[in-house]
Amino acid sequence: MPSIRQMTRLAFELDVEELQLQAWGETVAEMYSNALDLAELDTRVVVKVPMTMDGIRAARRLVNDGVPVTFTAVYSVHQAVTAMSVGASYIAPYLGRMNDAGRDGFQACADMQAIVDMGQERDGETRLLVASIRGADELATLAVNGCNTFTIGVGVAEELVSDALTIQAARVFEEHANEGGGIGG
């Protein structure tokens, strides 16, 4: 737990709005206890629990205690319904892993987002947090389908601002600025 404490402190020193930390435990009681320890690190911590029966039981107790919860390892639309019924703050489907398993992860995420949107119309606060995104084009496809909250790696973040035509245009802008002498020229 000391390394988790240190990581949490450093994250909030960088002004992150919230930090998601994974709970662990072989029983509901262990998972719940570890989750409470994580939640006590800072009020901006969101505790992640797996979408298992033990995770559901621990999450229900955590939500009743006012701890924000993210259900992870969500692979089916019906699991999103379950997560919402427990009062989850976030539902985290794993897009890439669904696609790897031969499922249509894009459609599943779009369906989950539709369910979340219906819940928000009824004062629900659950958000879909799509994970296991492997490229900027995947993120764009999700966004077209209404998804708006993602967890991504550095490579995907770099892709989001990269396009060969943009880089070429920026070079041309720079060349023109240098040819014209800039503002003072």
Phi, psi and omega in degrees: 000334179301321180291326177292319177301314181296315179299318181297314179300313180297319180300315182285337172294335177273008176067032173292149181282324177205162181226130180262124181235135184278126174278159179217164178152147181272350177229165176302316182298317179294315181298316180297314181298314179296322178296318177298319178300318179295315182296329181286349179295325182189148180291346180268006177279133172250126184270131179263133175229148180287152178280070176235171179298317177295321178298320179296316180296316179294317181299318180302316179294317180297314179300318178298332178273001179085015180269125177290139187232141170245128172273125179254170179058044178268124184237350185229147181301320181296334177291329177295321177298316179299313181301318179295322182293336178276340180097027180298144173284323181223153172236124185246091173282149181257092185305304184301320181290326175297313180297320178300327181278004178088008177269162175270086183299325180296315180293319179299317179294320178297319179294318178298318179297321178298320178294316178298317179300318177297321178294323179292329177295337180255032179072020175284154182240008181288141176236149174272127180242092186285128181243176178059044176269129188252001179192158181298325179295324176296316179299317180297319178298318177298316181298320178300330181268016173095354179284140183221008179227126188222157167239127186224159175271174182301318181301317178292320179300319178294321178298327183298336180247011183246134171201134183304321180292324177295315180298317178297315180296319179297322177297317180296317178302315181296317178299316180295322179295319180290324178292324182273355178083008178070199183292321184276354187275000000 
